[in-house]
Amino acid sequence: MSRKIFPYIRLLLLICGFSLLGLSSVSAKDTAPPLSANSPEAKAFHGSKVVKLRGCVACHAVGGVGGAVGPNLDRVGNRRDADWLRKWLKNPRAVKPGTVMPNLHLSDKELDELVGILSHLKKEVNSATILNSAKSRVEKGEKLFTDYDCFACHQIGRSGMPIGPNLTWLGKRKPETWESKWLKEPGAIQPGTFMPNFHLSEGEINALTGFLHTLQGQKNQELKDWEENIAFSMDSRPREIGERIYIRFGCNGCHGKRGEGGYKNPNAAPAEKSPVINTVTARMSKSDVIDVFMSGRQPAKLDSAGTMPLSCPAWKGDMTDEEAEYVYAFLVSLAPKK
């Protein structure tokens, strides 16, 4: 059997596991209220011959109907414009290399129909009402996070989808100043990022960063429990368990999915980039690598008078010794074969 089909077998097992247990990476709690199944937009989506022919609902839901493998599309029009949607549907891997979204080889007519339908799947975010309310800064940010449908790509605990970095520990990994710059213009920090620019106001950014910075692992245990509940349908080798922990702690948010690094870290010596870590186990001893996990690591400043670069947090007390061993096993699997 070809190794190339292994990821698809694992994905099928994962979907089956979700179906049998009634589990999903999406929790209804805290996520954006679904579009009504009887709304004109939902009816247009589900009534489309292209949607039926191409089986879009196997992975995506609209109006509470469909799969939970890919992002919920209820508000996709809030996140993406027609030009982006066309490029994505025409060739997903040209936009996001490595995505599991297949190239459906759509005709121009099919593209026109789908782009038209998806562009109308949106809901106005009444940010003025939210910002002028009597809610606290954190509550306003949480409401904006929900209304902008950030859970379509991000997880906090069990809520949301694992498309972008997991945000369960974001407040420990990133300072508010970084979060503000990122939300203002993601592409300025990471050119080519999959994260859209929502063109947020300063008030929205202030509220969102207030909420995001409170995310300090309060929902780590519920996500860990969820991982254990679905373990039977996923690969349970140490390196695979380690990969899930690596993602849960948000390590891929700086170092990439496979430890390739290169994400911008302003004022970090020597090149303002996060380090490559897929070769770290070939360069450092096991005890030294695990010590970095537990004790953290602060990069030197490129400009001594400049801002402090992002650091690797000290995870001791948050990440167990067993989890650190699993993450190490994952990193070993990434090292070049001799």
C-alpha positions as a Markdown table, in Angstrom:
| # | Residue | x | y | z |
|---|---|---|---|---|
| 1 | Met | 0.0 | 0.0 | 0.0 |
| 2 | Ser | 1.3 | 3.4 | -0.9 |
| 3 | Arg | 2.3 | 5.7 | 1.9 |
| 4 | Lys | 0.7 | 8.6 | 0.1 |
| 5 | Ile | -2.8 | 7.3 | 1.0 |
| 6 | Phe | -2.0 | 7.0 | 4.7 |
| 7 | Pro | -3.2 | 10.6 | 5.6 |
| 8 | Tyr | -6.5 | 10.0 | 3.8 |
| 9 | Ile | -7.0 | 6.7 | 5.7 |
| 10 | Arg | -6.3 | 8.5 | 9.0 |
| 11 | Leu | -8.8 | 11.2 | 8.0 |
| 12 | Leu | -11.5 | 8.7 | 7.2 |
| 13 | Leu | -10.9 | 6.9 | 10.5 |
| 14 | Leu | -11.1 | 10.3 | 12.3 |
| 15 | Ile | -14.4 | 11.1 | 10.6 |
| 16 | Cys | -15.8 | 7.7 | 11.5 |
| 17 | Gly | -14.6 | 8.1 | 15.1 |
| 18 | Phe | -16.4 | 11.4 | 15.3 |
| 19 | Ser | -19.6 | 10.0 | 13.9 |
| 20 | Leu | -19.7 | 6.9 | 16.2 |
| 21 | Leu | -19.0 | 8.9 | 19.3 |
| 22 | Gly | -20.9 | 12.0 | 18.4 |
| 23 | Leu | -17.7 | 13.9 | 18.8 |
| 24 | Ser | -16.3 | 16.8 | 16.8 |
| 25 | Ser | -13.6 | 19.3 | 17.1 |
| 26 | Val | -16.4 | 21.9 | 17.0 |
| 27 | Ser | -18.3 | 22.5 | 20.3 |
| 28 | Ala | -21.5 | 24.4 | 20.0 |
| 29 | Lys | -20.7 | 26.2 | 23.2 |
| 30 | Asp | -19.3 | 29.7 | 22.6 |
| 31 | Thr | -19.2 | 29.4 | 18.8 |
| 32 | Ala | -21.1 | 31.7 | 16.5 |
| 33 | Pro | -24.9 | 31.0 | 16.2 |
| 34 | Pro | -25.5 | 28.9 | 13.1 |
| 35 | Leu | -27.2 | 30.4 | 10.0 |
| 36 | Ser | -30.8 | 29.2 | 9.9 |
| 37 | Ala | -31.3 | 26.1 | 7.7 |
| 38 | Asn | -34.4 | 27.8 | 6.3 |
| 39 | Ser | -32.6 | 31.0 | 5.4 |
| 40 | Pro | -32.4 | 31.9 | 1.7 |
| 41 | Glu | -28.6 | 31.7 | 1.8 |
| 42 | Ala | -28.6 | 28.2 | 3.3 |
| 43 | Lys | -31.3 | 27.0 | 0.9 |
| 44 | Ala | -29.3 | 28.4 | -2.1 |
| 45 | Phe | -26.2 | 26.5 | -0.9 |
| 46 | His | -27.9 | 23.1 | -0.2 |
| 47 | Gly | -30.0 | 23.4 | -3.3 |
| 48 | Ser | -27.1 | 24.0 | -5.6 |
| 49 | Lys | -26.4 | 21.2 | -8.1 |
| 50 | Val | -22.7 | 21.9 | -7.9 |
| 51 | Val | -22.7 | 21.6 | -4.1 |
| 52 | Lys | -24.6 | 18.3 | -4.4 |
| 53 | Leu | -22.5 | 16.9 | -7.3 |
| 54 | Arg | -19.2 | 17.8 | -5.6 |
| 55 | Gly | -20.2 | 16.6 | -2.1 |
| 56 | Cys | -19.3 | 19.8 | -0.3 |
| 57 | Val | -21.4 | 18.9 | 2.7 |
| 58 | Ala | -19.2 | 15.9 | 3.4 |
| 59 | Cys | -16.7 | 18.3 | 4.9 |
| 60 | His | -18.5 | 21.7 | 5.3 |
| 61 | Ala | -21.7 | 22.7 | 7.1 |
| 62 | Val | -24.1 | 25.5 | 6.3 |
| 63 | Gly | -27.2 | 26.2 | 8.4 |
| 64 | Gly | -26.3 | 23.3 | 10.8 |
| 65 | Val | -26.3 | 20.7 | 8.0 |
| 66 | Gly | -23.0 | 19.1 | 6.8 |
| 67 | Gly | -19.7 | 17.8 | 8.0 |
| 68 | Ala | -17.2 | 19.2 | 10.5 |
| 69 | Val | -13.9 | 18.3 | 8.8 |
| 70 | Gly | -13.5 | 21.6 | 7.1 |
| 71 | Pro | -14.5 | 25.1 | 8.3 |
| 72 | Asn | -18.1 | 26.0 | 8.8 |
| 73 | Leu | -19.2 | 28.2 | 5.9 |
| 74 | Asp | -22.1 | 30.1 | 7.5 |
| 75 | Arg | -20.1 | 33.3 | 7.5 |
| 76 | Val | -17.4 | 32.6 | 4.9 |
| 77 | Gly | -18.4 | 35.8 | 3.1 |
| 78 | Asn | -17.3 | 37.8 | 6.2 |
| 79 | Arg | -13.8 | 36.3 | 5.9 |
| 80 | Arg | -13.2 | 36.0 | 2.2 |
| 81 | Asp | -14.0 | 38.1 | -0.9 |
| 82 | Ala | -15.0 | 36.8 | -4.3 |
| 83 | Asp | -11.5 | 37.0 | -5.8 |
| 84 | Trp | -10.0 | 34.9 | -2.9 |
| 85 | Leu | -12.8 | 32.4 | -3.1 |
| 86 | Arg | -12.3 | 31.9 | -6.8 |
| 87 | Lys | -8.6 | 31.4 | -6.4 |
| 88 | Trp | -9.2 | 28.9 | -3.6 |
| 89 | Leu | -11.8 | 26.9 | -5.4 |
| 90 | Lys | -9.7 | 26.8 | -8.6 |
| 91 | Asn | -6.6 | 25.4 | -6.9 |
| 92 | Pro | -6.6 | 25.2 | -3.1 |
| 93 | Arg | -3.0 | 24.0 | -2.8 |
| 94 | Ala | -1.8 | 27.0 | -4.7 |
| 95 | Val | -3.2 | 29.2 | -2.0 |
| 96 | Lys | -2.4 | 26.9 | 1.0 |
| 97 | Pro | 0.2 | 24.2 | 0.2 |
| 98 | Gly | -0.6 | 21.0 | 2.0 |
| 99 | Thr | -4.3 | 21.6 | 2.6 |
| 100 | Val | -6.5 | 18.6 | 2.6 |
| 101 | Met | -9.0 | 20.4 | 0.5 |
| 102 | Pro | -9.0 | 18.7 | -2.9 |
| 103 | Asn | -8.8 | 20.3 | -6.3 |
| 104 | Leu | -12.3 | 19.6 | -7.7 |
| 105 | His | -11.3 | 20.8 | -11.2 |
| 106 | Leu | -14.4 | 23.0 | -11.4 |
| 107 | Ser | -15.5 | 24.4 | -14.7 |
| 108 | Asp | -15.8 | 28.2 | -15.0 |
| 109 | Lys | -19.6 | 27.9 | -14.8 |
| 110 | Glu | -19.3 | 25.9 | -11.6 |
| 111 | Leu | -16.8 | 28.4 | -10.2 |
| 112 | Asp | -19.2 | 31.3 | -10.9 |
| 113 | Glu | -22.1 | 29.5 | -9.2 |
| 114 | Leu | -20.1 | 28.5 | -6.1 |
| 115 | Val | -18.4 | 31.9 | -5.7 |
| 116 | Gly | -21.8 | 33.6 | -6.0 |
| 117 | Ile | -23.3 | 31.4 | -3.3 |
| 118 | Leu | -20.4 | 31.5 | -0.9 |
| 119 | Ser | -20.1 | 35.3 | -1.2 |
| 120 | His | -23.6 | 35.7 | 0.2 |
| 121 | Leu | -23.0 | 33.5 | 3.2 |
| 122 | Lys | -22.3 | 36.3 | 5.7 |
| 123 | Lys | -23.7 | 38.2 | 8.6 |
| 124 | Glu | -23.1 | 41.9 | 9.5 |
| 125 | Val | -20.9 | 42.3 | 12.6 |
| 126 | Asn | -22.4 | 45.2 | 14.6 |
| 127 | Ser | -19.2 | 46.2 | 16.2 |
| 128 | Ala | -20.4 | 49.7 | 17.2 |
| 129 | Thr | -23.1 | 48.2 | 19.4 |
| 130 | Ile | -20.7 | 45.8 | 21.0 |
| 131 | Leu | -18.0 | 48.4 | 21.6 |
| 132 | Asn | -20.5 | 50.9 | 23.0 |
| 133 | Ser | -22.1 | 48.3 | 25.4 |
| 134 | Ala | -21.6 | 48.2 | 29.1 |
| 135 | Lys | -19.6 | 45.0 | 28.8 |
| 136 | Ser | -16.0 | 44.7 | 30.0 |
| 137 | Arg | -13.2 | 44.9 | 27.5 |
| 138 | Val | -12.7 | 41.2 | 27.7 |
| 139 | Glu | -16.4 | 40.5 | 27.2 |
| 140 | Lys | -16.5 | 42.8 | 24.2 |
| 141 | Gly | -13.5 | 41.0 | 22.7 |
| 142 | Glu | -15.1 | 37.6 | 23.3 |
| 143 | Lys | -18.3 | 38.8 | 21.6 |
| 144 | Leu | -16.3 | 40.1 | 18.6 |
| 145 | Phe | -14.3 | 36.9 | 18.4 |
| 146 | Thr | -17.6 | 34.9 | 18.2 |
| 147 | Asp | -19.3 | 37.3 | 15.7 |
| 148 | Tyr | -16.3 | 37.4 | 13.4 |
| 149 | Asp | -16.6 | 33.6 | 13.4 |
| 150 | Cys | -12.9 | 33.1 | 14.4 |
| 151 | Phe | -13.9 | 29.6 | 15.6 |
| 152 | Ala | -14.2 | 28.6 | 11.9 |
| 153 | Cys | -10.4 | 28.3 | 11.9 |
| 154 | His | -9.2 | 28.4 | 15.5 |
| 155 | Gln | -9.7 | 26.3 | 18.6 |
| 156 | Ile | -10.0 | 27.3 | 22.2 |
| 157 | Gly | -10.3 | 24.2 | 24.2 |
| 158 | Arg | -12.8 | 22.0 | 22.3 |
| 159 | Ser | -14.5 | 24.9 | 20.6 |
| 160 | Gly | -13.6 | 25.6 | 17.0 |
| 161 | Met | -11.7 | 24.1 | 14.2 |
| 162 | Pro | -8.0 | 23.2 | 14.0 |
| 163 | Ile | -7.3 | 25.1 | 10.7 |
| 164 | Gly | -5.1 | 27.8 | 12.1 |
| 165 | Pro | -3.0 | 27.8 | 15.3 |
| 166 | Asn | -4.7 | 26.7 | 18.5 |
| 167 | Leu | -5.4 | 29.6 | 20.7 |
| 168 | Thr | -5.9 | 27.8 | 24.0 |
| 169 | Trp | -2.5 | 29.1 | 25.2 |
| 170 | Leu | -2.2 | 32.3 | 23.1 |
| 171 | Gly | -2.0 | 34.6 | 26.1 |
| 172 | Lys | 1.0 | 32.9 | 27.4 |
| 173 | Arg | 2.7 | 32.7 | 24.0 |
| 174 | Lys | 2.2 | 36.2 | 22.7 |
| 175 | Pro | 2.1 | 39.7 | 24.3 |
| 176 | Glu | -0.8 | 42.0 | 23.6 |
| 177 | Thr | 1.5 | 44.3 | 21.5 |
| 178 | Trp | 2.2 | 41.5 | 19.1 |
| 179 | Glu | -1.5 | 40.4 | 19.0 |
| 180 | Ser | -2.5 | 44.0 | 18.1 |
| 181 | Lys | 0.0 | 44.2 | 15.2 |
| 182 | Trp | -1.1 | 40.8 | 14.0 |
| 183 | Leu | -4.8 | 41.7 | 14.0 |
| 184 | Lys | -4.1 | 45.0 | 12.3 |
| 185 | Glu | -2.3 | 43.4 | 9.3 |
| 186 | Pro | -1.5 | 39.7 | 9.5 |
| 187 | Gly | 0.3 | 39.7 | 6.1 |
| 188 | Ala | 2.8 | 42.3 | 7.3 |
| 189 | Ile | 4.1 | 39.9 | 9.9 |
| 190 | Gln | 3.7 | 36.7 | 7.9 |
| 191 | Pro | 3.6 | 37.3 | 4.2 |
| 192 | Gly | 1.3 | 34.8 | 2.5 |
| 193 | Thr | -0.5 | 33.9 | 5.7 |
| 194 | Phe | -3.9 | 32.1 | 5.4 |
| 195 | Met | -5.3 | 34.5 | 8.0 |
| 196 | Pro | -7.5 | 37.1 | 6.3 |
| 197 | Asn | -7.2 | 40.8 | 7.1 |
| 198 | Phe | -10.6 | 41.8 | 8.6 |
| 199 | His | -9.7 | 45.6 | 8.5 |
| 200 | Leu | -10.5 | 45.9 | 12.2 |
| 201 | Ser | -10.9 | 49.3 | 13.9 |
| 202 | Glu | -8.6 | 50.2 | 16.7 |
| 203 | Gly | -11.5 | 49.7 | 19.1 |
| 204 | Glu | -12.1 | 46.2 | 17.9 |
| 205 | Ile | -8.4 | 45.3 | 18.1 |
| 206 | Asn | -8.2 | 46.6 | 21.6 |
| 207 | Ala | -11.2 | 44.6 | 22.7 |
| 208 | Leu | -10.0 | 41.4 | 20.9 |
| 209 | Thr | -6.5 | 41.6 | 22.3 |
| 210 | Gly | -8.0 | 42.0 | 25.8 |
| 211 | Phe | -9.9 | 38.8 | 25.3 |
| 212 | Leu | -7.1 | 36.9 | 23.6 |
| 213 | His | -4.6 | 37.7 | 26.3 |
| 214 | Thr | -6.8 | 36.0 | 28.9 |
| 215 | Leu | -6.3 | 32.7 | 27.1 |
| 216 | Gln | -3.7 | 31.1 | 29.4 |
| 217 | Gly | -4.6 | 27.4 | 29.2 |
| 218 | Gln | -7.9 | 27.4 | 31.2 |
| 219 | Lys | -9.3 | 25.0 | 28.6 |
| 220 | Asn | -6.2 | 22.9 | 28.1 |
| 221 | Gln | -7.6 | 20.0 | 30.1 |
| 222 | Glu | -10.9 | 19.8 | 28.1 |
| 223 | Leu | -8.9 | 19.7 | 24.9 |
| 224 | Lys | -6.6 | 17.1 | 26.3 |
| 225 | Asp | -9.6 | 15.0 | 27.4 |
| 226 | Trp | -11.1 | 15.3 | 23.9 |
| 227 | Glu | -7.8 | 14.1 | 22.3 |
| 228 | Glu | -7.9 | 11.0 | 24.6 |
| 229 | Asn | -11.5 | 10.3 | 23.8 |
| 230 | Ile | -10.9 | 10.1 | 20.1 |
| 231 | Ala | -7.5 | 8.4 | 20.4 |
| 232 | Phe | -8.8 | 5.1 | 19.1 |
| 233 | Ser | -9.5 | 6.6 | 15.7 |
| 234 | Met | -6.1 | 8.3 | 15.5 |
| 235 | Asp | -2.6 | 7.1 | 15.2 |
| 236 | Ser | -1.3 | 6.6 | 18.8 |
| 237 | Arg | 2.4 | 6.2 | 18.2 |
| 238 | Pro | 4.5 | 8.5 | 20.4 |
| 239 | Arg | 5.4 | 10.9 | 17.6 |
| 240 | Glu | 1.7 | 11.2 | 16.6 |
| 241 | Ile | 0.6 | 11.9 | 20.2 |
| 242 | Gly | 3.5 | 14.4 | 20.3 |
| 243 | Glu | 2.3 | 16.2 | 17.2 |
| 244 | Arg | -1.1 | 16.7 | 18.8 |
| 245 | Ile | 0.5 | 18.1 | 21.9 |
| 246 | Tyr | 2.8 | 20.4 | 19.8 |
| 247 | Ile | -0.3 | 21.8 | 18.1 |
| 248 | Arg | -2.3 | 22.1 | 21.4 |
| 249 | Phe | 0.4 | 24.2 | 22.9 |
| 250 | Gly | 0.5 | 26.3 | 19.7 |
| 251 | Cys | 4.1 | 25.6 | 18.9 |
| 252 | Asn | 3.2 | 25.5 | 15.2 |
| 253 | Gly | 2.1 | 29.1 | 15.5 |
| 254 | Cys | 5.8 | 30.2 | 15.5 |
| 255 | His | 7.7 | 27.2 | 14.3 |
| 256 | Gly | 5.3 | 25.8 | 11.6 |
| 257 | Lys | 3.4 | 22.6 | 11.3 |
| 258 | Arg | 6.6 | 20.6 | 10.6 |
| 259 | Gly | 9.1 | 22.7 | 12.6 |
| 260 | Glu | 10.2 | 24.5 | 9.4 |
| 261 | Gly | 10.4 | 27.9 | 11.3 |
| 262 | Gly | 10.9 | 31.1 | 9.4 |
| 263 | Tyr | 7.9 | 33.0 | 10.8 |
| 264 | Lys | 8.7 | 36.6 | 11.5 |
| 265 | Asn | 9.9 | 37.4 | 15.1 |
| 266 | Pro | 10.6 | 41.2 | 15.2 |
| 267 | Asn | 14.0 | 42.2 | 16.5 |
| 268 | Ala | 15.1 | 38.6 | 17.1 |
| 269 | Ala | 18.7 | 37.9 | 16.3 |
| 270 | Pro | 20.1 | 37.0 | 13.9 |
| 271 | Ala | 17.4 | 37.4 | 11.1 |
| 272 | Glu | 14.1 | 38.2 | 12.9 |
| 273 | Lys | 12.8 | 34.7 | 12.2 |
| 274 | Ser | 11.6 | 31.9 | 14.4 |
| 275 | Pro | 14.1 | 29.1 | 14.5 |
| 276 | Val | 13.9 | 25.9 | 12.5 |
| 277 | Ile | 13.4 | 23.1 | 14.9 |
| 278 | Asn | 12.9 | 20.1 | 12.7 |
| 279 | Thr | 16.7 | 19.5 | 13.0 |
| 280 | Val | 17.0 | 20.3 | 16.7 |
| 281 | Thr | 17.2 | 16.7 | 17.9 |
| 282 | Ala | 20.2 | 16.2 | 15.6 |
| 283 | Arg | 22.0 | 19.3 | 17.1 |
| 284 | Met | 21.1 | 19.0 | 20.8 |
| 285 | Ser | 20.8 | 16.3 | 23.4 |
| 286 | Lys | 17.4 | 15.1 | 24.5 |
| 287 | Ser | 17.7 | 16.6 | 28.0 |
| 288 | Asp | 18.7 | 20.0 | 26.5 |
| 289 | Val | 15.7 | 20.0 | 24.1 |
| 290 | Ile | 13.3 | 19.1 | 26.9 |
| 291 | Asp | 14.9 | 21.8 | 29.1 |
| 292 | Val | 13.9 | 24.4 | 26.4 |
| 293 | Phe | 10.3 | 23.2 | 26.6 |
| 294 | Met | 10.2 | 23.4 | 30.4 |
| 295 | Ser | 12.4 | 26.4 | 31.1 |
| 296 | Gly | 11.8 | 28.5 | 27.9 |
| 297 | Arg | 14.1 | 30.4 | 25.7 |
| 298 | Gln | 14.5 | 34.1 | 25.1 |
| 299 | Pro | 16.1 | 35.0 | 21.7 |
| 300 | Ala | 18.8 | 37.8 | 21.8 |
| 301 | Lys | 17.8 | 41.2 | 20.5 |
| 302 | Leu | 19.0 | 42.1 | 17.0 |
| 303 | Asp | 18.9 | 45.8 | 18.1 |
| 304 | Ser | 19.7 | 46.2 | 21.7 |
| 305 | Ala | 17.6 | 49.3 | 21.9 |
| 306 | Gly | 14.6 | 47.7 | 20.2 |
| 307 | Thr | 11.7 | 45.7 | 21.5 |
| 308 | Met | 12.0 | 42.3 | 23.1 |
| 309 | Pro | 11.5 | 39.5 | 20.6 |
| 310 | Leu | 8.9 | 36.8 | 21.2 |
| 311 | Ser | 10.2 | 34.0 | 23.4 |
| 312 | Cys | 9.5 | 30.3 | 23.8 |
| 313 | Pro | 7.5 | 30.2 | 27.0 |
| 314 | Ala | 8.5 | 28.1 | 30.0 |
| 315 | Trp | 6.0 | 25.3 | 30.0 |
| 316 | Lys | 7.0 | 23.7 | 33.3 |
| 317 | Gly | 3.9 | 23.2 | 35.4 |
| 318 | Asp | 1.7 | 23.4 | 32.3 |
| 319 | Met | 3.2 | 20.6 | 30.1 |
| 320 | Thr | 3.7 | 17.3 | 31.9 |
| 321 | Asp | 7.0 | 15.4 | 31.7 |
| 322 | Glu | 5.2 | 12.8 | 29.7 |
| 323 | Glu | 3.9 | 15.3 | 27.3 |
| 324 | Ala | 7.4 | 16.8 | 26.9 |
| 325 | Glu | 8.7 | 13.3 | 26.0 |
| 326 | Tyr | 6.0 | 12.9 | 23.4 |
| 327 | Val | 6.8 | 16.3 | 21.8 |
| 328 | Tyr | 10.4 | 15.3 | 21.7 |
| 329 | Ala | 9.4 | 12.0 | 19.9 |
| 330 | Phe | 7.6 | 14.1 | 17.3 |
| 331 | Leu | 10.6 | 16.4 | 16.8 |
| 332 | Val | 12.8 | 13.3 | 16.4 |
| 333 | Ser | 10.5 | 12.1 | 13.6 |
| 334 | Leu | 11.1 | 15.4 | 11.7 |
| 335 | Ala | 14.9 | 15.1 | 11.8 |
| 336 | Pro | 16.7 | 14.3 | 8.5 |
| 337 | Lys | 17.3 | 10.6 | 8.1 |
| 338 | Lys | 20.9 | 9.6 | 8.1 |
